[in-house]
Amino acid sequence: MLEFAGIVVAPRPGGGWAGEFGRPAPLHVELGVGKGTFISELAAREPGFDFVGIEAQPEVLYQAAKKVMAREVRNVRLLDFDVSGIVDIFAPGEVSRLYINFCDPWPKKRHAKRRLTDGRFLEKYRAILVAGGELFFKTDNAALFAFSLEEFAQAGLEVRNVTSDLPAGGAAGEDVMTEYEQRFRALGLRINRCEVVFP
Ligand SMILES: C[S@@+](CC[C@H](N)C(=O)[O-])C[C@H]1O[C@@H](n2cnc3c(N)ncnc32)[C@H](O)[C@@H]1O
């Protein structure tokens, strides 16, 4: 990862990401960035925001780092890190928005607590999000989507703009397609999406 110094960085215990980016800007965090198509494109579209991407597989993160470098965006940092430790690397209220795109569905009931929209994860997100902070969620998996909507409701979160058939690129061309999304759309699958607000 040495060739990506400045893009792939060490986790910051306790947070303080404005120090890493050298400016105070709203911080958006993508959980499970995969090969980085989404975060690199979004960062190019939104230069006024800073982006942190978290990915637990180093070889996948390497692909994401290549993409961020090729896109020549300066407002992205990538971390080889597991989402379960997220409260250790952001200060309370430091994050404005989280993105979860096509996270692993973990279909077996005994693995439900590994789903990134399980209530235990939602409490971690609540701890690092600013009041009124958001979680934008997309998945092809209808069962995971139904589970997630229940978890959001149980956690007392407001859910808006729910759709089980997101048009490619979003209703107004504002949405960025991920690698998995491209694959699923090519198979003719419908994409579920919602926005969650943490009061
Ligand atoms: C199904 S892929 C989706 C990748 C990308 N978001 C997309 O839509 O194309 C899920 C990704 O999340 C990562 N991931 C899953 N659980 C994770 C966790 N607990 N912490 C960090 N990354 C995780 C996986 O390694 C994988 O790259």
The ligand as an SDF file (V2000), in Angstrom:
LIG
                    3D

 27 29  0  0  0  0  0  0  0  0999 V2000
  -20.8900   -7.0600   -1.4380 C   0  0  0  0  0  0  0  0  0  0  0  0
  -19.5150   -6.0140   -1.3660 S   0  0  0  0  0  0  0  0  0  0  0  0
  -20.1480   -4.4520   -1.9600 C   0  0  0  0  0  0  0  0  0  0  0  0
  -19.0260   -3.5100   -2.3710 C   0  0  0  0  0  0  0  0  0  0  0  0
  -19.4680   -2.1100   -2.8290 C   0  0  0  0  0  0  0  0  0  0  0  0
  -20.0760   -1.3740   -1.7300 N   0  0  0  0  0  0  0  0  0  0  0  0
  -20.4100   -2.1800   -4.0040 C   0  0  0  0  0  0  0  0  0  0  0  0
  -21.5960   -1.8810   -3.8270 O   0  0  0  0  0  0  0  0  0  0  0  0
  -19.9660   -2.5180   -5.1060 O   0  0  0  0  0  0  0  0  0  0  0  0
  -19.3740   -5.7130    0.3840 C   0  0  0  0  0  0  0  0  0  0  0  0
  -18.0070   -5.1490    0.7610 C   0  0  0  0  0  0  0  0  0  0  0  0
  -18.0530   -4.7970    2.1310 O   0  0  0  0  0  0  0  0  0  0  0  0
  -16.8800   -5.2590    2.7780 C   0  0  0  0  0  0  0  0  0  0  0  0
  -17.2470   -5.5200    4.1820 N   0  0  0  0  0  0  0  0  0  0  0  0
  -18.1560   -6.4120    4.6210 C   0  0  0  0  0  0  0  0  0  0  0  0
  -18.2330   -6.3880    5.9690 N   0  0  0  0  0  0  0  0  0  0  0  0
  -17.3570   -5.4430    6.3810 C   0  0  0  0  0  0  0  0  0  0  0  0
  -16.9780   -4.9370    7.6520 C   0  0  0  0  0  0  0  0  0  0  0  0
  -17.5240   -5.4190    8.7770 N   0  0  0  0  0  0  0  0  0  0  0  0
  -16.0380   -3.9720    7.7060 N   0  0  0  0  0  0  0  0  0  0  0  0
  -15.4800   -3.4930    6.5600 C   0  0  0  0  0  0  0  0  0  0  0  0
  -15.7980   -3.9270    5.3330 N   0  0  0  0  0  0  0  0  0  0  0  0
  -16.7250   -4.8850    5.2360 C   0  0  0  0  0  0  0  0  0  0  0  0
  -16.4970   -6.5120    2.0170 C   0  0  0  0  0  0  0  0  0  0  0  0
  -15.1300   -6.8180    2.1730 O   0  0  0  0  0  0  0  0  0  0  0  0
  -16.8650   -6.1510    0.5880 C   0  0  0  0  0  0  0  0  0  0  0  0
  -15.8100   -5.5400   -0.1060 O   0  0  0  0  0  0  0  0  0  0  0  0
  1  2  1  0
  2  3  1  0
  2 10  1  0
  3  4  1  0
  4  5  1  0
  5  6  1  0
  5  7  1  0
  7  8  2  0
  7  9  1  0
 10 11  1  0
 11 12  1  0
 11 26  1  0
 12 13  1  0
 13 14  1  0
 13 24  1  0
 14 15  1  0
 14 23  1  0
 15 16  2  0
 16 17  1  0
 17 18  1  0
 17 23  2  0
 18 19  1  0
 18 20  2  0
 20 21  1  0
 21 22  2  0
 22 23  1  0
 24 25  1  0
 24 26  1  0
 26 27  1  0
M  CHG  2   2   1   9  -1
M  END
$$$$
